[in-house]
Amino acid sequence: MSQRTERRGIHVDQSDLLCKKGCGYYGNAAWQGLCSKCWREEYQRVRQKQIQDDWALAEKLQREEEAAYASTHGTQTQAHSQPAAVPHLQPSHASLGPFSKFEEKKTNEKMRKVTTVKKFFSPSSRTPPKKETSEGRTPSPSISRHASFETDQVTKDFVEFLKNLQKPGREIHKHCRAFLMNMSSKKDLSAEELSECVQDFYQNMSDRLMSHFKGSSESVEPVMDQVEKYIMTRLYKSVFCPETTDDEKKDLATQNRIRALHWVTIQMLCVSMDEEIPEVSENVVKAITDIIEMDSKRVPRDKLGCITRCSKHIFSAIRITRNEPASADDFLPALIYIVLKANPPRLQSNIQYITRFCNPSRLMTGEDGYYFTNLCCAAAFIEKLDAQSLNLSPEEFERYMSGQASPRFSSSEADWPQAGPPPGTVAANPAVAQLNHNLELLAGLNNRQEALLEAAQRLQAELLSWPQGVQREVDNILEKYPLNVLPRRVAAIDGNNADSENLPPPLTPQVFAG
């Protein structure tokens, strides 16, 4: 066991999963190691500083432009007032003309950019003018378009849920619809600004509910779950992997990276799972299914649920293998192995979507936040995986990555019993090993099928010969013991009656003449 601990190349302290500011909540790599609360505070501080710097730059450029304009105007006025006194300066003024126009054009270009930045960060740009507000009452094409069955079902469930709240339910529905209409007019915002709008809405709605339920978080949490489900189902198409981000590019890079690491074995990651055990193999399959299913969900809470179920299956597989509870040091390598084996679709986009639009309280504490933080660590580890992490030499790592060689392992190198090639032979990659295993199973099934067909043919022959055998046996018995059929005698009704002699004779019919 100590030898396996020394070989382990993957280890993360539990303190590394927490916020770097020491608030006690779980951090996130997408937030530079901070929790959602500290990240928002830091983001607001940096943003305010950026706005102040942009205003200072705009004022500085405006002063420079005014000074350059005044200087150019003064020079031209002086040149027109004294044309004969300094004839030798006329060529220089002629050469300054195009240069001053170039400087003016360059200054105007700077001012245009600064003005755009000022408009972008100014509060008035977020609030549309009255004319646009009146036009904004008309639903946008994306909202007025026929909704999908899932969206319709979520809307019905949300309305039915709010009916139990009566008056607060109507207010919640009103605010949610107003927020959706407002978000439909903000298609040009970046992903961070869309996230900020959603998080602000969550915070405001949570504050309203806390005041209504008098600080009862047990009553607020289910309402916020329904609000998140309704809001994010309606906004999913416009905020998941938006065009303003490079999420799709990161997805392709991660997918190609995982494909290039197809040769990584469970022994290299020092994973405490024995897939030869049927229960362990079943849990591994379920974990892979759950992590892949995450992409089909629309609500961040549902995606987190897939991650949580996947993690619990991993813990079960480790517990069955080791016959003892799994530790955090065993969980992360196993999660990395599951991610490499599953290659989940749009992994980075799903992580960013959860990070941006999930209820922050769910990511800061609880098992959902813990498992999600570990998934982020696993994705970051796969991006930076090197030879040292897998206990390989750089030369071996490069050969495996280029496909020039396949990993060599024997039963002595494995910490758990396994079925593999004999020592000294080259083992194929896990996909080929699984293929060989499946071929062996198919061969065994083929032998069993052939034996079953032979037994069926024998049974059919026996059923065909059975009537003939029975007929022969009956004929033999009849020959040995012939059957004599005696004639049947018909007796009177009272023939067997012993007292019939004492009975009077039967009555004889008599005819009387009329």
Salt bridges, closest charged atoms under 4 A:
ASP13 OD1 - HIS11 NE2 2.84
GLU41 OE2 - LYS37 NZ 3.08
GLU42 OE1 - LYS21 NZ 3.47
GLU42 OE2 - ARG45 NH2 2.42
ASP53 OD2 - LYS49 NZ 3.24
GLU109 OE1 - ARG112 NH1 2.43
GLU150 OE1 - ARG298 NE 3.69
GLU160 OE2 - LYS163 NZ 3.23
GLU171 OE1 - HIS175 NE2 3.95
GLU193 OE2 - ARG126 NH2 3.49
GLU196 OE1 - ARG47 NH1 2.76
ASP200 OD1 - ARG40 NH2 2.18
ASP225 OD1 - ARG362 NH2 2.42
ASP246 OD1 - LYS250 NZ 3.94
ASP247 OD2 - ARG356 NH1 2.83
GLU275 OE1 - LYS341 NZ 2.74
GLU282 OE2 - LYS286 NZ 3.42
ASP290 OD1 - ARG309 NE 3.90
ASP290 OD2 - HIS313 NE2 3.34
GLU293 OE2 - LYS297 NZ 3.51
ASP295 OD1 - ARG346 NE 2.99
GLU324 OE2 - ARG322 NH2 2.65
ASP329 OD1 - HIS11 ND1 3.05
ASP330 OD1 - ARG8 NH2 3.26
ASP330 OD2 - ARG322 NH1 2.22
GLU367 OE2 - LYS312 NZ 3.41
ASP368 OD2 - ARG362 NH1 3.68
ASP415 OD2 - ARG4 NE 3.86
